[in-house]
């Protein structure tokens, strides 16, 4: 939903004119016409899950607009939101929706924004390839393993299923600043930001991949793209939500059968950022190329009509923003 309660910004007439011209020339274009004439800098930060899509788009865009410096950081959705709502970055990658406290901070700092969906993800539960006992796992078992009450108590594989080995279980998962952590805890435990704390945590999914792939007693979770990129050294476990175990895939995430761990991925763009023509151009380029590039990096593209809806949503936001900025 658009947040259109814009603050009044004092911008020079020249900057306003350039932003208006940029929107006119870039709206709905891939950046091929206007991008090469643009310069400036775009600062993006946030989710490590969304990072592969945004970095792939940024790489393509750098070829179209070589004078625009696009920087993509990875501080987790929570870390990115802190920077975004303080006005320190232009765009935030997010693997969850903005929460109430973040929206309040943005409002206090005069920052309005638009949320755009860019791809689907399926959080993947993984073990070491040598694990020959965990053929699947139920949502109830995942909750038993990850809920706060499990800390210091559920420490061995056979405490999940009696037939599993009487050996330690080593857990790896998203850090508390990660939108992946928020989504997983809400979907599995039933309450966002609620889980045991005695596990190896990181906002960087590559750290989790490294941990699980080198630990025969490990179980972890992270975004599907990181599993796809490293599936030669990981094993995904089918998740059973009551209808039998289902593995994440392009098909099962898209049709919703991989539940409850399928989710959309987002970009947030601030009202202040769209005063810069290079950002309007970049976001248009992103929406035109996100479908193809999200699949290239291992995620699931949205339907074409949804990308068109996101483009229209951004166009309306950019027009409204230009009007507000002139007040």
Secondary structure by P-SEA (a helix, b strand, c coil): ccccccccccccaaaaaaaaaaaaaccccccccccccbbbbbbbbccccaaaaaaaaaaaaaaacccbbbbbbcccaaaaaaaaaacccccccccccccaaaaaaaaaacccbbbbbcccccccccccccccccccccaaaaaaacccccccccccccccccccccbbbbbbbbccccaaaaaaaaacccccccccccccccccaaaaaaaaaacccccccccaaaaaaccccbbbbbbbcccccccccaaaaaacccccccccccccccccccccaaaaaaaaaaaacaaaaaaaabbbbccaaaaaaaaaaaaaaaaaaaaaaac
